[in-house]
Amino acid sequence: MFISSGINITPFDGTSVKVAVIGAGPAGLTAAYQLSQLGHQVMVFEADSQYVGGISRTVVQDGFRFDIGGHRFFSKSAFIEDFWTEILGDEMLTRPRCSRIYYRGRFFRYPLAFPEALWKLGLWEATRSVGSYAWARLFPRPQPDNFEDWVRNRFGQRLYEIFFKTYTEKVWGMSCREISADWAVQRIQNFSLGVALRQALQSRNPSQKKVKTLIEQFRYPRLGPGQMWETVAAKIKAQGQTICMGQHICQLEHRPGPSWILRNSRGESFGPFDQVISSAPLSELLPHLHPRLSPLALQAAQALRYRDFVVVGVMAKNGQNLPEQWIYLHDPSFKAGRVQNFRAWSPDMVPGPDYNGFGLEYFCSKGDTLWEQSDAEWQKLARQEIVRLGLVRESEILQLRVIRQSRAYPVYDQHYTSHLAQLRQEMNAHFPGFHFVGRNGMHRYNNQDHAMMTGWLTALNIAAGHPQYDVWEVNEDAEYHENAATSGLRQVPFLKAREDE
Ligand SMILES: Cc1cc2nc3c(=O)[nH]c(=O)nc-3n(C[C@H](O)[C@H](O)[C@H](O)COP(=O)(O)OP(=O)(O)OC[C@H]3O[C@@H](n4cnc5c(N)ncnc54)[C@H](O)[C@@H]3O)c2cc1C
């Protein structure tokens, strides 16, 4: 069992709680694993009939393995890092990071090294970029509450257009002016062109301590993220707990007692359970709650928006050993937003040294022309784009596999925080024993580690019999994405004990 400093784990007092967990992704499985370790009964319900791991699953075909977007394993929490080590031991590889941006036929280092970027842009474009940065510093947009204004103030209009706008709009399918500045704050934090140039100057001066800002390596399971979650699921089952696959929970009934009954898409019932932990999308589950939510809360649940995602796996016979794990396609002439090179994540993601497996990533929304394409149309598009990028020749492609992931990204629009506040308030007041966890389960842009942390803390709260930790205080922490922890401390920085403790 994992014990981290600053965490209270209530010892099992012989009173077992019966808990239903909706979703066998990182959040649900971490909660189930921890509850099981603490002596409670859990039953996990997973909609997918084949894979556990949710968005962190690994799809396998003919010896090629594909992530739903490459999944780096990196956390500033000792608990999470230790958890991964305990589960997979030596199967967790440490990989040097290598990623690039592709823009107008050129490759730029990513995370962006601005001096190099300005150099590669050429004299005219670099002068325009620096000039527009100076202009933005002199005349910043007041109260920047959307992505465009926020980034423009820090990098200038021109660099915003080249390095932020195209990719961000591909990801979200909306204008950067409609995207909340929260997203920029989370991704970029206090970074700006000025900071980047200052850091570049410091790093040239040997007397200055090098400011380590960018993650240079990360961990990754030898067989992809699915290996982690398949192993956790096997351990949960080995402890005598149940994981029910192919069970899409469509209805939740809260009865006095309190107790909970779950119903699947075929109308079969499960329960009663003392508590429910849900990582299912809020907009999908909460409208099917009995008794019904108030009209205001129902409206809030249904107003939450998502972005969907398609990865087209390209299986190729090609012995080329490219160092890049992924390449962002900022070039607007490509529909794909990013391409993954899975062999550079782990050599065992492909059947052997003569093979390469790529994943072209497309961001779309259910109902739009991209999402609605047939598999054959997806394959044609991906084939054209990967050949145009020069990563493989047409003749080297063996087959392509289309993998659709709905609700891959919870959208941070200008209203999501008030919708969430409404839902939390009503659920807390009228539905004791319901616990929000994970990414779509909390409508938070959580990575695996934060999704896991919410599951873990929820398990501790249930074991304690009262809320000890506020899972909403587990933040997405922008530093996670691109900046390394400089302190070296690996405790649990995301926790805040509740005020009433
Ligand atoms: C393109 C992309 C790249 C990413 N890269 C990284 C990365 O590099 N590193 C990282 O740490 N994280 C990354 N993430 C984030 C990571 O995938 C998520 O944080 C993580 O999977 C969230 O875990 P979760 O359990 O909350 O949700 P999910 O992974 O969404 O799992 C939820 C599970 O619940 C099931 N479910 C949903 N509704 C129901 C229902 N009604 N009944 C039964 N089952 C249901 C789903 O089928 C799913 O299996 C990435 C995400 C994306 C989209």
The ligand as an ORCA input file, in Angstrom:
! r2SCAN-3c Opt
* xyz 0 1
  C      -4.604     13.029    -27.148
  C      -4.370     12.849    -25.673
  C      -3.069     12.751    -25.189
  C      -2.843     12.582    -23.819
  N      -1.554     12.511    -23.366
  C      -1.320     12.298    -22.055
  C       0.016     12.161    -21.569
  O       0.976     12.295    -22.315
  N       0.191     11.900    -20.248
  C      -0.850     11.775    -19.391
  O      -0.632     11.511    -18.216
  N      -2.121     11.945    -19.813
  C      -2.381     12.187    -21.118
  N      -3.667     12.327    -21.569
  C      -4.758     12.341    -20.581
  C      -5.179     10.943    -20.150
  O      -5.594     10.204    -21.260
  C      -6.345     11.111    -19.183
  O      -5.981     11.996    -18.164
  C      -6.766      9.847    -18.473
  O      -6.991      8.769    -19.321
  C      -8.038     10.188    -17.693
  O      -8.414      9.101    -16.930
  P      -9.920      8.947    -16.464
  O      -9.996      7.648    -15.778
  O     -10.345     10.156    -15.751
  O     -10.795      8.954    -17.800
  P     -10.789      8.068    -19.086
  O      -9.431      7.719    -19.508
  O     -11.665      8.812    -20.035
  O     -11.521      6.737    -18.641
  C     -12.882      6.720    -18.356
  C     -13.399      5.316    -18.586
  O     -14.777      5.299    -18.228
  C     -15.503      4.580    -19.188
  N     -16.878      5.093    -19.171
  C     -17.306      6.341    -19.493
  N     -18.637      6.433    -19.318
  C     -19.045      5.253    -18.845
  C     -20.320      4.748    -18.460
  N     -21.421      5.500    -18.516
  N     -20.391      3.450    -18.026
  C     -19.267      2.676    -17.956
  N     -18.046      3.105    -18.309
  C     -17.939      4.380    -18.747
  C     -14.779      4.861    -20.492
  O     -15.045      3.845    -21.452
  C     -13.326      4.861    -20.033
  O     -12.747      3.592    -20.101
  C      -3.928     12.510    -22.922
  C      -5.237     12.607    -23.413
  C      -5.457     12.789    -24.772
  C      -6.862     12.931    -25.288
*
